[in-house]
Amino acid sequence: MGAVTSIQLATTPPPRAFGEAHAPRAFGETHAPRAFGETHTPRAFGETHTPRAFGETHTPRATARGWDFLGSCPAPLRMRMRDDLADLLRETHRTRGERLKGCMPMGQGGRTPFERLRHIRDLEDFPKLLASADHGNAFNRAFHARHVETGAFVAPQPAGAAAAFENAGLIDPRGWIGVYAVAPFVLLVDRARLGARKIPKNWADLADPVYRGEIALSGWRPEGAPQWRAFNQFFLVAVARLLGEKVLREVLANLAGLAHSAQMPRLAGTANSVAAIYVLPWALADMCPRRDRTEVLWPREGALAFPLWMTAQAAHSERVAPLADYFFSPKTARWLDHNRYPSLAPTGGATLPADARLAWPGWDFFRARASAAEIKRITALFHAATEKLDRGQSLCA
């Protein structure tokens, strides 16, 4: 088992790719009824008019016919990535004479093309290149069996990723999905609130009753709603797979509550801190300005690696190569690494702590049909724990 890593934060935080006025959604959260969305039809890169989104009222079926690229990424990266890709599409048109059509929805307030993906049945109706930060299923079962499993999709994954990514199993052995970066979940510890209690070194330590009422996970719900509409399902699944459901129950018994992950670095180390231990992405933990009262910890079992992934239609891989190559270019790798989204490019991963490990549930788990029932059971444990918390009951495991 690797050593615990206490990450020293810079005195002056580096400039960020953040360009949005609102707080980003926590990575790995589930969200009902929509994951990503806008209230208007998103504009395609490199076009002067607004193209129609998939599945508009005049279209009888879900379709993305003619779309070369559809993408999403975590909110802190979105504006930089969208602008880079727009510039690339214009340059591709200028140098190669090809006008590629793409879409990268920028908001989270309505419907987007991503909602239609799982309803698509014909290959020609699917984007030629899909980049996503959604851990949901982009393919329905029939489409997956007919097209993905028969080799119609390939991972634009160059060789040479850092050993930490290889060791975590993030490289798809079947070559269908490529991972260009990860959002590692780490611990942000409020040492002032923790007091004399020991600082956790492992994910398993969070099950210790000494932390009763001191752990905060990310989540959101409308005021008055009985259940959390958005919560970190990825953390629940990853911990259950890594340590077992018994340990997960014990961790949930220690919940202080849920908070938006963008609020966590603002709260930790202040008089308004709601917990001694926050679970959140490294990119957000690194933003906490109270360096004298807080500490970012990379657990010994490994930070929980949430993949930012992509896949391309094999028949069109050459056409979309300029777009796919962007995600693994040295320039992109540098700014992803700089913003604490370690890159799987051959030149990426430079900001990973020494001897850092990564953990994630694995490709076999997410592809197994039985996983759906397991995820449902794990989610039920979470809802039972938060319902007890709402009633003010002791969350004894």
Buried (B, 14 or more C-beta within 10 A) or exposed (E): EBEBBEBEBEEEEEEBBBBEEEBBBBBBBBBEEEBBBBEEBBBBBBEEEEBEBBBEEEEEEBBBEEBBBBBBBBBBBBBBBBBBBBEBBBEBEEEEEEEBBBBBBBBBEBBBBBBBBBBBBEBEBBBBBBBBBBBEEBBBEEBBEBBBBEEBBBBBBBEEBBEBBBEBBBBBEBBBBBBBBBBBBBBBBBBBBBEEBEBBBBBBBBBBEEBBBBBBBBBBBEEEEEEBBBBBBBBBBBBBBBBEBEBBBBBBBBBBBBBBBBBBBBBBBBEEBBBBBBBBBBBBBBBBEBBEBBBBBBBBBBBBBBBBBBBBBBEEBEBBBBBBBBBBBEEBBBBBBBBBBBBBBBBBBEBBBEEBBBBBBBBEBBBEEEBEEBBEEBBEBBBEBBEBBEEEEEBEB
